[in-house]
Amino acid sequence: MPGLIRGVARTAVVAGTATAVSNRVSRRQANRWASQEPTQAEPAYDQPESSGTDYDAKLAQLRQLGELHDSGVLDDAEFAMQKSRILQS
C-alpha cells in the first residue's frame, strides 16, 4: 500500500510540474506578444490583394491566439488587441 501511495504522489508531482512549466511558457509568449509595438498598416482597401500564404499565416496566428485565450493565458482585452494587430497586418 505505501508503494501505491508513493507512485500516485510521484505522478501528481510530475503532472503538476509539467502543467506549471507549460503555463509559464504560455504566459511568457503572451507577454512577448503584448510587448511588441503595433505596426502601422495602411487600410486594407489601399493594399494589393494578399497571397494565399499570407492569408494562411494570419489564420494560423488567429487560431493560436484563440487557443491562448481559451486556455486563460490571455484575457479579453489582450485577446482583442492582438487580434486587431493580426488583422491589420
PDB file of N, CA, C and O in Angstrom, chain B, residues numbered from 101:
ATOM      1  N   MET B 101       0.805  -1.201   0.000  1.00  0.00           N
ATOM      2  CA  MET B 101       0.000   0.000   0.000  1.00  0.00           C
ATOM      3  C   MET B 101       0.853   1.273   0.000  1.00  0.00           C
ATOM      4  O   MET B 101       0.534   2.202  -0.742  1.00  0.00           O
ATOM      5  N   PRO B 102       1.932   1.359   0.805  1.00  0.00           N
ATOM      6  CA  PRO B 102       2.766   2.569   0.771  1.00  0.00           C
ATOM      7  C   PRO B 102       3.376   2.793  -0.615  1.00  0.00           C
ATOM      8  O   PRO B 102       3.546   3.940  -1.028  1.00  0.00           O
ATOM      9  N   GLY B 103       3.705   1.729  -1.334  1.00  0.00           N
ATOM     10  CA  GLY B 103       4.264   1.867  -2.682  1.00  0.00           C
ATOM     11  C   GLY B 103       3.257   2.478  -3.645  1.00  0.00           C
ATOM     12  O   GLY B 103       3.618   3.279  -4.508  1.00  0.00           O
ATOM     13  N   LEU B 104       2.008   2.102  -3.494  1.00  0.00           N
ATOM     14  CA  LEU B 104       0.956   2.643  -4.346  1.00  0.00           C
ATOM     15  C   LEU B 104       0.765   4.137  -4.077  1.00  0.00           C
ATOM     16  O   LEU B 104       0.647   4.926  -5.015  1.00  0.00           O
ATOM     17  N   ILE B 105       0.734   4.519  -2.834  1.00  0.00           N
ATOM     18  CA  ILE B 105       0.565   5.930  -2.471  1.00  0.00           C
ATOM     19  C   ILE B 105       1.752   6.750  -2.974  1.00  0.00           C
ATOM     20  O   ILE B 105       1.584   7.861  -3.477  1.00  0.00           O
ATOM     21  N   ARG B 106       2.951   6.189  -2.832  1.00  0.00           N
ATOM     22  CA  ARG B 106       4.150   6.877  -3.306  1.00  0.00           C
ATOM     23  C   ARG B 106       4.084   7.063  -4.830  1.00  0.00           C
ATOM     24  O   ARG B 106       4.450   8.122  -5.340  1.00  0.00           O
ATOM     25  N   GLY B 107       3.629   6.058  -5.543  1.00  0.00           N
ATOM     26  CA  GLY B 107       3.507   6.155  -7.007  1.00  0.00           C
ATOM     27  C   GLY B 107       2.479   7.193  -7.435  1.00  0.00           C
ATOM     28  O   GLY B 107       2.698   7.941  -8.388  1.00  0.00           O
ATOM     29  N   VAL B 108       1.368   7.232  -6.730  1.00  0.00           N
ATOM     30  CA  VAL B 108       0.331   8.218  -7.031  1.00  0.00           C
ATOM     31  C   VAL B 108       0.847   9.621  -6.732  1.00  0.00           C
ATOM     32  O   VAL B 108       0.610  10.546  -7.510  1.00  0.00           O
ATOM     33  N   ALA B 109       1.544   9.786  -5.621  1.00  0.00           N
ATOM     34  CA  ALA B 109       2.088  11.099  -5.258  1.00  0.00           C
ATOM     35  C   ALA B 109       3.120  11.554  -6.279  1.00  0.00           C
ATOM     36  O   ALA B 109       3.132  12.721  -6.672  1.00  0.00           O
ATOM     37  N   ARG B 110       3.989  10.639  -6.713  1.00  0.00           N
ATOM     38  CA  ARG B 110       5.003  10.976  -7.708  1.00  0.00           C
ATOM     39  C   ARG B 110       4.338  11.415  -9.023  1.00  0.00           C
ATOM     40  O   ARG B 110       4.762  12.394  -9.637  1.00  0.00           O
ATOM     41  N   THR B 111       3.315  10.700  -9.444  1.00  0.00           N
ATOM     42  CA  THR B 111       2.596  11.059 -10.669  1.00  0.00           C
ATOM     43  C   THR B 111       1.965  12.440 -10.546  1.00  0.00           C
ATOM     44  O   THR B 111       2.007  13.228 -11.490  1.00  0.00           O
ATOM     45  N   ALA B 112       1.384  12.734  -9.393  1.00  0.00           N
ATOM     46  CA  ALA B 112       0.764  14.038  -9.175  1.00  0.00           C
ATOM     47  C   ALA B 112       1.801  15.157  -9.239  1.00  0.00           C
ATOM     48  O   ALA B 112       1.534  16.219  -9.802  1.00  0.00           O
ATOM     49  N   VAL B 113       2.975  14.926  -8.669  1.00  0.00           N
ATOM     50  CA  VAL B 113       4.040  15.939  -8.684  1.00  0.00           C
ATOM     51  C   VAL B 113       4.524  16.173 -10.110  1.00  0.00           C
ATOM     52  O   VAL B 113       4.698  17.319 -10.522  1.00  0.00           O
ATOM     53  N   VAL B 114       4.741  15.108 -10.859  1.00  0.00           N
ATOM     54  CA  VAL B 114       5.215  15.244 -12.242  1.00  0.00           C
ATOM     55  C   VAL B 114       4.173  15.976 -13.082  1.00  0.00           C
ATOM     56  O   VAL B 114       4.521  16.877 -13.844  1.00  0.00           O
ATOM     57  N   ALA B 115       2.916  15.606 -12.955  1.00  0.00           N
ATOM     58  CA  ALA B 115       1.859  16.257 -13.734  1.00  0.00           C
ATOM     59  C   ALA B 115       1.727  17.726 -13.351  1.00  0.00           C
ATOM     60  O   ALA B 115       1.550  18.578 -14.221  1.00  0.00           O
ATOM     61  N   GLY B 116       1.810  18.026 -12.071  1.00  0.00           N
ATOM     62  CA  GLY B 116       1.721  19.414 -11.622  1.00  0.00           C
ATOM     63  C   GLY B 116       2.882  20.247 -12.122  1.00  0.00           C
ATOM     64  O   GLY B 116       2.695  21.397 -12.517  1.00  0.00           O
ATOM     65  N   THR B 117       4.079  19.683 -12.109  1.00  0.00           N
ATOM     66  CA  THR B 117       5.256  20.399 -12.605  1.00  0.00           C
ATOM     67  C   THR B 117       5.130  20.654 -14.100  1.00  0.00           C
ATOM     68  O   THR B 117       5.431  21.753 -14.565  1.00  0.00           O
ATOM     69  N   ALA B 118       4.697  19.669 -14.848  1.00  0.00           N
ATOM     70  CA  ALA B 118       4.538  19.843 -16.298  1.00  0.00           C
ATOM     71  C   ALA B 118       3.510  20.924 -16.602  1.00  0.00           C
ATOM     72  O   ALA B 118       3.707  21.724 -17.517  1.00  0.00           O
ATOM     73  N   THR B 119       2.443  20.958 -15.865  1.00  0.00           N
ATOM     74  CA  THR B 119       1.416  21.982 -16.074  1.00  0.00           C
ATOM     75  C   THR B 119       1.959  23.365 -15.749  1.00  0.00           C
ATOM     76  O   THR B 119       1.710  24.321 -16.484  1.00  0.00           O
ATOM     77  N   ALA B 120       2.690  23.473 -14.664  1.00  0.00           N
ATOM     78  CA  ALA B 120       3.253  24.770 -14.271  1.00  0.00           C
ATOM     79  C   ALA B 120       4.236  25.283 -15.313  1.00  0.00           C
ATOM     80  O   ALA B 120       4.224  26.469 -15.644  1.00  0.00           O
ATOM     81  N   VAL B 121       5.084  24.408 -15.829  1.00  0.00           N
ATOM     82  CA  VAL B 121       6.060  24.815 -16.844  1.00  0.00           C
ATOM     83  C   VAL B 121       5.345  25.231 -18.124  1.00  0.00           C
ATOM     84  O   VAL B 121       5.690  26.244 -18.731  1.00  0.00           O
ATOM     85  N   SER B 122       4.363  24.459 -18.528  1.00  0.00           N
ATOM     86  CA  SER B 122       3.612  24.783 -19.739  1.00  0.00           C
ATOM     87  C   SER B 122       2.914  26.133 -19.610  1.00  0.00           C
ATOM     88  O   SER B 122       2.940  26.937 -20.541  1.00  0.00           O
ATOM     89  N   ASN B 123       2.297  26.380 -18.470  1.00  0.00           N
ATOM     90  CA  ASN B 123       1.624  27.663 -18.251  1.00  0.00           C
ATOM     91  C   ASN B 123       2.610  28.821 -18.243  1.00  0.00           C
ATOM     92  O   ASN B 123       2.310  29.896 -18.763  1.00  0.00           O
ATOM     93  N   ARG B 124       3.780  28.612 -17.660  1.00  0.00           N
ATOM     94  CA  ARG B 124       4.792  29.669 -17.614  1.00  0.00           C
ATOM     95  C   ARG B 124       5.277  30.012 -19.019  1.00  0.00           C
ATOM     96  O   ARG B 124       5.457  31.185 -19.347  1.00  0.00           O
ATOM     97  N   VAL B 125       5.490  28.991 -19.847  1.00  0.00           N
ATOM     98  CA  VAL B 125       5.922  29.227 -21.227  1.00  0.00           C
ATOM     99  C   VAL B 125       4.833  29.981 -21.991  1.00  0.00           C
ATOM    100  O   VAL B 125       5.139  30.906 -22.743  1.00  0.00           O
ATOM    101  N   SER B 126       3.597  29.608 -21.813  1.00  0.00           N
ATOM    102  CA  SER B 126       2.488  30.282 -22.496  1.00  0.00           C
ATOM    103  C   SER B 126       2.384  31.737 -22.062  1.00  0.00           C
ATOM    104  O   SER B 126       2.178  32.619 -22.896  1.00  0.00           O
ATOM    105  N   ARG B 127       2.525  31.999 -20.764  1.00  0.00           N
ATOM    106  CA  ARG B 127       2.467  33.371 -20.270  1.00  0.00           C
ATOM    107  C   ARG B 127       3.618  34.211 -20.809  1.00  0.00           C
ATOM    108  O   ARG B 127       3.433  35.371 -21.174  1.00  0.00           O
ATOM    109  N   ARG B 128       4.807  33.617 -20.855  1.00  0.00           N
ATOM    110  CA  ARG B 128       5.978  34.332 -21.355  1.00  0.00           C
ATOM    111  C   ARG B 128       5.780  34.705 -22.827  1.00  0.00           C
ATOM    112  O   ARG B 128       6.113  35.815 -23.244  1.00  0.00           O
ATOM    113  N   GLN B 129       5.239  33.775 -23.602  1.00  0.00           N
ATOM    114  CA  GLN B 129       4.982  34.060 -25.013  1.00  0.00           C
ATOM    115  C   GLN B 129       3.912  35.138 -25.155  1.00  0.00           C
ATOM    116  O   GLN B 129       4.039  36.024 -26.000  1.00  0.00           O
ATOM    117  N   ALA B 130       2.880  35.077 -24.357  1.00  0.00           N
ATOM    118  CA  ALA B 130       1.825  36.095 -24.415  1.00  0.00           C
ATOM    119  C   ALA B 130       2.377  37.466 -24.040  1.00  0.00           C
ATOM    120  O   ALA B 130       1.994  38.471 -24.638  1.00  0.00           O
ATOM    121  N   ASN B 131       3.270  37.516 -23.059  1.00  0.00           N
ATOM    122  CA  ASN B 131       3.880  38.789 -22.674  1.00  0.00           C
ATOM    123  C   ASN B 131       4.746  39.351 -23.788  1.00  0.00           C
ATOM    124  O   ASN B 131       4.790  40.564 -23.991  1.00  0.00           O
ATOM    125  N   ARG B 132       5.434  38.480 -24.509  1.00  0.00           N
ATOM    126  CA  ARG B 132       6.234  38.952 -25.645  1.00  0.00           C
ATOM    127  C   ARG B 132       5.330  39.566 -26.704  1.00  0.00           C
ATOM    128  O   ARG B 132       5.647  40.616 -27.263  1.00  0.00           O
ATOM    129  N   TRP B 133       4.221  38.922 -26.976  1.00  0.00           N
ATOM    130  CA  TRP B 133       3.285  39.456 -27.974  1.00  0.00           C
ATOM    131  C   TRP B 133       2.733  40.796 -27.516  1.00  0.00           C
ATOM    132  O   TRP B 133       2.609  41.730 -28.309  1.00  0.00           O
ATOM    133  N   ALA B 134       2.404  40.884 -26.241  1.00  0.00           N
ATOM    134  CA  ALA B 134       1.823  42.118 -25.722  1.00  0.00           C
ATOM    135  C   ALA B 134       2.833  43.260 -25.721  1.00  0.00           C
ATOM    136  O   ALA B 134       2.451  44.423 -25.851  1.00  0.00           O
ATOM    137  N   SER B 135       4.119  42.939 -25.577  1.00  0.00           N
ATOM    138  CA  SER B 135       5.131  43.992 -25.522  1.00  0.00           C
ATOM    139  C   SER B 135       5.552  44.491 -26.900  1.00  0.00           C
ATOM    140  O   SER B 135       6.203  45.530 -27.009  1.00  0.00           O
ATOM    141  N   GLN B 136       5.188  43.762 -27.951  1.00  0.00           N
ATOM    142  CA  GLN B 136       5.537  44.209 -29.296  1.00  0.00           C
ATOM    143  C   GLN B 136       4.703  45.428 -29.660  1.00  0.00           C
ATOM    144  O   GLN B 136       3.504  45.486 -29.387  1.00  0.00           O
ATOM    145  N   GLU B 137       5.356  46.391 -30.276  1.00  0.00           N
ATOM    146  CA  GLU B 137       4.621  47.582 -30.690  1.00  0.00           C
ATOM    147  C   GLU B 137       3.834  47.271 -31.954  1.00  0.00           C
ATOM    148  O   GLU B 137       4.303  46.529 -32.817  1.00  0.00           O
ATOM    149  N   PRO B 138       2.649  47.832 -32.062  1.00  0.00           N
ATOM    150  CA  PRO B 138       1.863  47.585 -33.270  1.00  0.00           C
ATOM    151  C   PRO B 138       2.524  48.248 -34.476  1.00  0.00           C
ATOM    152  O   PRO B 138       3.106  49.329 -34.377  1.00  0.00           O
ATOM    153  N   THR B 139       2.418  47.579 -35.594  1.00  0.00           N
ATOM    154  CA  THR B 139       2.954  48.151 -36.820  1.00  0.00           C
ATOM    155  C   THR B 139       1.890  49.001 -37.481  1.00  0.00           C
ATOM    156  O   THR B 139       0.705  48.671 -37.437  1.00  0.00           O
ATOM    157  N   GLN B 140       2.310  50.085 -38.088  1.00  0.00           N
ATOM    158  CA  GLN B 140       1.371  50.950 -38.783  1.00  0.00           C
ATOM    159  C   GLN B 140       1.094  50.358 -40.159  1.00  0.00           C
ATOM    160  O   GLN B 140       1.997  50.258 -40.990  1.00  0.00           O
ATOM    161  N   ALA B 141      -0.120  49.977 -40.391  1.00  0.00           N
ATOM    162  CA  ALA B 141      -0.511  49.395 -41.669  1.00  0.00           C
ATOM    163  C   ALA B 141      -1.494  50.323 -42.360  1.00  0.00           C
ATOM    164  O   ALA B 141      -2.311  50.991 -41.727  1.00  0.00           O
ATOM    165  N   GLU B 142      -1.386  50.340 -43.670  1.00  0.00           N
ATOM    166  CA  GLU B 142      -2.344  51.122 -44.445  1.00  0.00           C
ATOM    167  C   GLU B 142      -3.667  50.377 -44.459  1.00  0.00           C
ATOM    168  O   GLU B 142      -3.694  49.168 -44.228  1.00  0.00           O
ATOM    169  N   PRO B 143      -4.754  51.069 -44.723  1.00  0.00           N
ATOM    170  CA  PRO B 143      -6.038  50.381 -44.801  1.00  0.00           C
ATOM    171  C   PRO B 143      -6.013  49.276 -45.846  1.00  0.00           C
ATOM    172  O   PRO B 143      -5.331  49.393 -46.864  1.00  0.00           O
ATOM    173  N   ALA B 144      -6.748  48.213 -45.598  1.00  0.00           N
ATOM    174  CA  ALA B 144      -6.718  47.041 -46.463  1.00  0.00           C
ATOM    175  C   ALA B 144      -7.158  47.352 -47.888  1.00  0.00           C
ATOM    176  O   ALA B 144      -6.671  46.719 -48.825  1.00  0.00           O
ATOM    177  N   TYR B 145      -8.056  48.296 -48.079  1.00  0.00           N
ATOM    178  CA  TYR B 145      -8.544  48.584 -49.418  1.00  0.00           C
ATOM    179  C   TYR B 145      -7.493  49.295 -50.278  1.00  0.00           C
ATOM    180  O   TYR B 145      -7.626  49.323 -51.501  1.00  0.00           O
ATOM    181  N   ASP B 146      -6.450  49.869 -49.662  1.00  0.00           N
ATOM    182  CA  ASP B 146      -5.381  50.502 -50.414  1.00  0.00           C
ATOM    183  C   ASP B 146      -4.253  49.537 -50.733  1.00  0.00           C
ATOM    184  O   ASP B 146      -3.388  49.857 -51.548  1.00  0.00           O
ATOM    185  N   GLN B 147      -4.242  48.375 -50.117  1.00  0.00           N
ATOM    186  CA  GLN B 147      -3.174  47.419 -50.315  1.00  0.00           C
ATOM    187  C   GLN B 147      -3.547  46.455 -51.429  1.00  0.00           C
ATOM    188  O   GLN B 147      -4.725  46.156 -51.626  1.00  0.00           O
ATOM    189  N   PRO B 148      -2.546  45.964 -52.163  1.00  0.00           N
ATOM    190  CA  PRO B 148      -2.838  44.954 -53.173  1.00  0.00           C
ATOM    191  C   PRO B 148      -3.348  43.679 -52.511  1.00  0.00           C
ATOM    192  O   PRO B 148      -3.082  43.430 -51.335  1.00  0.00           O
ATOM    193  N   GLU B 149      -4.067  42.891 -53.262  1.00  0.00           N
ATOM    194  CA  GLU B 149      -4.630  41.664 -52.710  1.00  0.00           C
ATOM    195  C   GLU B 149      -3.510  40.752 -52.234  1.00  0.00           C
ATOM    196  O   GLU B 149      -2.542  40.526 -52.960  1.00  0.00           O
ATOM    197  N   SER B 150      -3.633  40.230 -51.026  1.00  0.00           N
ATOM    198  CA  SER B 150      -2.571  39.399 -50.465  1.00  0.00           C
ATOM    199  C   SER B 150      -2.666  37.986 -51.025  1.00  0.00           C
ATOM    200  O   SER B 150      -3.721  37.542 -51.477  1.00  0.00           O
ATOM    201  N   SER B 151      -1.545  37.301 -50.982  1.00  0.00           N
ATOM    202  CA  SER B 151      -1.500  35.934 -51.496  1.00  0.00           C
ATOM    203  C   SER B 151      -2.139  34.982 -50.494  1.00  0.00           C
ATOM    204  O   SER B 151      -2.407  35.356 -49.352  1.00  0.00           O
ATOM    205  N   GLY B 152      -2.378  33.759 -50.927  1.00  0.00           N
ATOM    206  CA  GLY B 152      -2.975  32.749 -50.066  1.00  0.00           C
ATOM    207  C   GLY B 152      -2.089  32.408 -48.888  1.00  0.00           C
ATOM    208  O   GLY B 152      -2.586  32.053 -47.819  1.00  0.00           O
ATOM    209  N   THR B 153      -0.771  32.510 -49.071  1.00  0.00           N
ATOM    210  CA  THR B 153       0.160  32.197 -47.994  1.00  0.00           C
ATOM    211  C   THR B 153       0.005  33.182 -46.836  1.00  0.00           C
ATOM    212  O   THR B 153       0.012  32.775 -45.674  1.00  0.00           O
ATOM    213  N   ASP B 154      -0.135  34.477 -47.145  1.00  0.00           N
ATOM    214  CA  ASP B 154      -0.342  35.470 -46.101  1.00  0.00           C
ATOM    215  C   ASP B 154      -1.643  35.196 -45.353  1.00  0.00           C
ATOM    216  O   ASP B 154      -1.709  35.308 -44.129  1.00  0.00           O
ATOM    217  N   TYR B 155      -2.657  34.841 -46.102  1.00  0.00           N
ATOM    218  CA  TYR B 155      -3.960  34.541 -45.513  1.00  0.00           C
ATOM    219  C   TYR B 155      -3.860  33.337 -44.580  1.00  0.00           C
ATOM    220  O   TYR B 155      -4.407  33.347 -43.478  1.00  0.00           O
ATOM    221  N   ASP B 156      -3.149  32.293 -45.037  1.00  0.00           N
ATOM    222  CA  ASP B 156      -2.977  31.096 -44.213  1.00  0.00           C
ATOM    223  C   ASP B 156      -2.176  31.390 -42.953  1.00  0.00           C
ATOM    224  O   ASP B 156      -2.470  30.848 -41.888  1.00  0.00           O
ATOM    225  N   ALA B 157      -1.162  32.248 -43.068  1.00  0.00           N
ATOM    226  CA  ALA B 157      -0.352  32.606 -41.899  1.00  0.00           C
ATOM    227  C   ALA B 157      -1.200  33.363 -40.881  1.00  0.00           C
ATOM    228  O   ALA B 157      -1.089  33.130 -39.677  1.00  0.00           O
ATOM    229  N   LYS B 158      -2.048  34.269 -41.367  1.00  0.00           N
ATOM    230  CA  LYS B 158      -2.926  35.012 -40.452  1.00  0.00           C
ATOM    231  C   LYS B 158      -3.904  34.076 -39.752  1.00  0.00           C
ATOM    232  O   LYS B 158      -4.149  34.200 -38.552  1.00  0.00           O
ATOM    233  N   LEU B 159      -4.457  33.144 -40.511  1.00  0.00           N
ATOM    234  CA  LEU B 159      -5.384  32.186 -39.899  1.00  0.00           C
ATOM    235  C   LEU B 159      -4.690  31.355 -38.826  1.00  0.00           C
ATOM    236  O   LEU B 159      -5.267  31.096 -37.770  1.00  0.00           O
ATOM    237  N   ALA B 160      -3.455  30.936 -39.093  1.00  0.00           N
ATOM    238  CA  ALA B 160      -2.708  30.152 -38.101  1.00  0.00           C
ATOM    239  C   ALA B 160      -2.456  30.985 -36.848  1.00  0.00           C
ATOM    240  O   ALA B 160      -2.578  30.481 -35.731  1.00  0.00           O
ATOM    241  N   GLN B 161      -2.103  32.262 -37.030  1.00  0.00           N
ATOM    242  CA  GLN B 161      -1.878  33.131 -35.873  1.00  0.00           C
ATOM    243  C   GLN B 161      -3.168  33.328 -35.080  1.00  0.00           C
ATOM    244  O   GLN B 161      -3.155  33.321 -33.849  1.00  0.00           O
ATOM    245  N   LEU B 162      -4.276  33.502 -35.789  1.00  0.00           N
ATOM    246  CA  LEU B 162      -5.554  33.691 -35.103  1.00  0.00           C
ATOM    247  C   LEU B 162      -5.972  32.435 -34.344  1.00  0.00           C
ATOM    248  O   LEU B 162      -6.523  32.523 -33.247  1.00  0.00           O
ATOM    249  N   ARG B 163      -5.710  31.274 -34.926  1.00  0.00           N
ATOM    250  CA  ARG B 163      -6.025  30.017 -34.226  1.00  0.00           C
ATOM    251  C   ARG B 163      -5.210  29.902 -32.943  1.00  0.00           C
ATOM    252  O   ARG B 163      -5.742  29.559 -31.887  1.00  0.00           O
ATOM    253  N   GLN B 164      -3.902  30.196 -33.046  1.00  0.00           N
ATOM    254  CA  GLN B 164      -3.039  30.117 -31.875  1.00  0.00           C
ATOM    255  C   GLN B 164      -3.476  31.128 -30.814  1.00  0.00           C
ATOM    256  O   GLN B 164      -3.481  30.828 -29.620  1.00  0.00           O
ATOM    257  N   LEU B 165      -3.835  32.308 -31.258  1.00  0.00           N
ATOM    258  CA  LEU B 165      -4.306  33.338 -30.340  1.00  0.00           C
ATOM    259  C   LEU B 165      -5.587  32.882 -29.643  1.00  0.00           C
ATOM    260  O   LEU B 165      -5.741  33.076 -28.438  1.00  0.00           O
ATOM    261  N   GLY B 166      -6.499  32.282 -30.395  1.00  0.00           N
ATOM    262  CA  GLY B 166      -7.736  31.761 -29.813  1.00  0.00           C
ATOM    263  C   GLY B 166      -7.473  30.679 -28.784  1.00  0.00           C
ATOM    264  O   GLY B 166      -8.153  30.614 -27.759  1.00  0.00           O
ATOM    265  N   GLU B 167      -6.483  29.824 -29.051  1.00  0.00           N
ATOM    266  CA  GLU B 167      -6.140  28.773 -28.088  1.00  0.00           C
ATOM    267  C   GLU B 167      -5.602  29.385 -26.790  1.00  0.00           C
ATOM    268  O   GLU B 167      -5.938  28.931 -25.696  1.00  0.00           O
ATOM    269  N   LEU B 168      -4.765  30.416 -26.923  1.00  0.00           N
ATOM    270  CA  LEU B 168      -4.245  31.081 -25.727  1.00  0.00           C
ATOM    271  C   LEU B 168      -5.375  31.739 -24.931  1.00  0.00           C
ATOM    272  O   LEU B 168      -5.371  31.715 -23.700  1.00  0.00           O
ATOM    273  N   HIS B 169      -6.329  32.319 -25.634  1.00  0.00           N
ATOM    274  CA  HIS B 169      -7.467  32.952 -24.971  1.00  0.00           C
ATOM    275  C   HIS B 169      -8.329  31.902 -24.280  1.00  0.00           C
ATOM    276  O   HIS B 169      -8.744  32.085 -23.136  1.00  0.00           O
ATOM    277  N   ASP B 170      -8.596  30.794 -24.983  1.00  0.00           N
ATOM    278  CA  ASP B 170      -9.422  29.732 -24.408  1.00  0.00           C
ATOM    279  C   ASP B 170      -8.775  29.090 -23.186  1.00  0.00           C
ATOM    280  O   ASP B 170      -9.465  28.682 -22.252  1.00  0.00           O
ATOM    281  N   SER B 171      -7.438  29.001 -23.199  1.00  0.00           N
ATOM    282  CA  SER B 171      -6.746  28.379 -22.071  1.00  0.00           C
ATOM    283  C   SER B 171      -6.580  29.331 -20.887  1.00  0.00           C
ATOM    284  O   SER B 171      -6.126  28.919 -19.819  1.00  0.00           O
ATOM    285  N   GLY B 172      -6.947  30.608 -21.072  1.00  0.00           N
ATOM    286  CA  GLY B 172      -6.884  31.558 -19.967  1.00  0.00           C
ATOM    287  C   GLY B 172      -5.584  32.337 -19.880  1.00  0.00           C
ATOM    288  O   GLY B 172      -5.398  33.123 -18.951  1.00  0.00           O
ATOM    289  N   VAL B 173      -4.673  32.132 -20.841  1.00  0.00           N
ATOM    290  CA  VAL B 173      -3.405  32.852 -20.824  1.00  0.00           C
ATOM    291  C   VAL B 173      -3.634  34.323 -21.141  1.00  0.00           C
ATOM    292  O   VAL B 173      -3.001  35.199 -20.551  1.00  0.00           O
ATOM    293  N   LEU B 174      -4.549  34.592 -22.086  1.00  0.00           N
ATOM    294  CA  LEU B 174      -4.868  35.969 -22.471  1.00  0.00           C
ATOM    295  C   LEU B 174      -6.259  36.326 -21.961  1.00  0.00           C
ATOM    296  O   LEU B 174      -7.188  35.524 -22.063  1.00  0.00           O
ATOM    297  N   ASP B 175      -6.399  37.525 -21.416  1.00  0.00           N
ATOM    298  CA  ASP B 175      -7.739  37.970 -21.043  1.00  0.00           C
ATOM    299  C   ASP B 175      -8.412  38.596 -22.270  1.00  0.00           C
ATOM    300  O   ASP B 175      -7.800  38.688 -23.334  1.00  0.00           O
ATOM    301  N   ASP B 176      -9.650  39.020 -22.125  1.00  0.00           N
ATOM    302  CA  ASP B 176     -10.422  39.521 -23.261  1.00  0.00           C
ATOM    303  C   ASP B 176      -9.782  40.742 -23.918  1.00  0.00           C
ATOM    304  O   ASP B 176      -9.776  40.855 -25.143  1.00  0.00           O
ATOM    305  N   ALA B 177      -9.249  41.649 -23.115  1.00  0.00           N
ATOM    306  CA  ALA B 177      -8.642  42.870 -23.662  1.00  0.00           C
ATOM    307  C   ALA B 177      -7.373  42.548 -24.441  1.00  0.00           C
ATOM    308  O   ALA B 177      -7.165  43.076 -25.533  1.00  0.00           O
ATOM    309  N   GLU B 178      -6.516  41.678 -23.883  1.00  0.00           N
ATOM    310  CA  GLU B 178      -5.293  41.289 -24.583  1.00  0.00           C
ATOM    311  C   GLU B 178      -5.623  40.558 -25.876  1.00  0.00           C
ATOM    312  O   GLU B 178      -4.985  40.779 -26.906  1.00  0.00           O
ATOM    313  N   PHE B 179      -6.624  39.687 -25.815  1.00  0.00           N
ATOM    314  CA  PHE B 179      -7.038  38.945 -26.998  1.00  0.00           C
ATOM    315  C   PHE B 179      -7.507  39.896 -28.102  1.00  0.00           C
ATOM    316  O   PHE B 179      -7.115  39.745 -29.260  1.00  0.00           O
ATOM    317  N   ALA B 180      -8.334  40.860 -27.750  1.00  0.00           N
ATOM    318  CA  ALA B 180      -8.855  41.808 -28.740  1.00  0.00           C
ATOM    319  C   ALA B 180      -7.728  42.641 -29.345  1.00  0.00           C
ATOM    320  O   ALA B 180      -7.728  42.901 -30.548  1.00  0.00           O
ATOM    321  N   MET B 181      -6.772  43.061 -28.524  1.00  0.00           N
ATOM    322  CA  MET B 181      -5.663  43.873 -29.018  1.00  0.00           C
ATOM    323  C   MET B 181      -4.800  43.073 -29.997  1.00  0.00           C
ATOM    324  O   MET B 181      -4.462  43.561 -31.075  1.00  0.00           O
ATOM    325  N   GLN B 182      -4.451  41.858 -29.621  1.00  0.00           N
ATOM    326  CA  GLN B 182      -3.624  41.035 -30.500  1.00  0.00           C
ATOM    327  C   GLN B 182      -4.361  40.645 -31.782  1.00  0.00           C
ATOM    328  O   GLN B 182      -3.759  40.579 -32.854  1.00  0.00           O
ATOM    329  N   LYS B 183      -5.652  40.390 -31.668  1.00  0.00           N
ATOM    330  CA  LYS B 183      -6.444  40.035 -32.842  1.00  0.00           C
ATOM    331  C   LYS B 183      -6.470  41.195 -33.832  1.00  0.00           C
ATOM    332  O   LYS B 183      -6.338  40.984 -35.037  1.00  0.00           O
ATOM    333  N   SER B 184      -6.639  42.416 -33.334  1.00  0.00           N
ATOM    334  CA  SER B 184      -6.665  43.569 -34.240  1.00  0.00           C
ATOM    335  C   SER B 184      -5.306  43.774 -34.888  1.00  0.00           C
ATOM    336  O   SER B 184      -5.233  44.165 -36.054  1.00  0.00           O
ATOM    337  N   ARG B 185      -4.225  43.518 -34.154  1.00  0.00           N
ATOM    338  CA  ARG B 185      -2.880  43.621 -34.752  1.00  0.00           C
ATOM    339  C   ARG B 185      -2.705  42.639 -35.895  1.00  0.00           C
ATOM    340  O   ARG B 185      -2.176  42.988 -36.950  1.00  0.00           O
ATOM    341  N   ILE B 186      -3.150  41.417 -35.684  1.00  0.00           N
ATOM    342  CA  ILE B 186      -3.009  40.392 -36.720  1.00  0.00           C
ATOM    343  C   ILE B 186      -3.843  40.768 -37.938  1.00  0.00           C
ATOM    344  O   ILE B 186      -3.376  40.651 -39.072  1.00  0.00           O
ATOM    345  N   LEU B 187      -5.057  41.212 -37.714  1.00  0.00           N
ATOM    346  CA  LEU B 187      -5.935  41.541 -38.836  1.00  0.00           C
ATOM    347  C   LEU B 187      -5.490  42.777 -39.602  1.00  0.00           C
ATOM    348  O   LEU B 187      -5.749  42.892 -40.800  1.00  0.00           O
ATOM    349  N   GLN B 188      -4.823  43.700 -38.922  1.00  0.00           N
ATOM    350  CA  GLN B 188      -4.367  44.922 -39.584  1.00  0.00           C
ATOM    351  C   GLN B 188      -3.046  44.720 -40.328  1.00  0.00           C
ATOM    352  O   GLN B 188      -2.703  45.522 -41.196  1.00  0.00           O
ATOM    353  N   SER B 189      -2.317  43.680 -40.008  1.00  0.00           N
ATOM    354  CA  SER B 189      -1.028  43.474 -40.658  1.00  0.00           C
ATOM    355  C   SER B 189      -1.174  42.903 -42.048  1.00  0.00           C
ATOM    356  O   SER B 189      -0.174  42.671 -42.728  1.00  0.00           O
TER     357      SER B 189
END
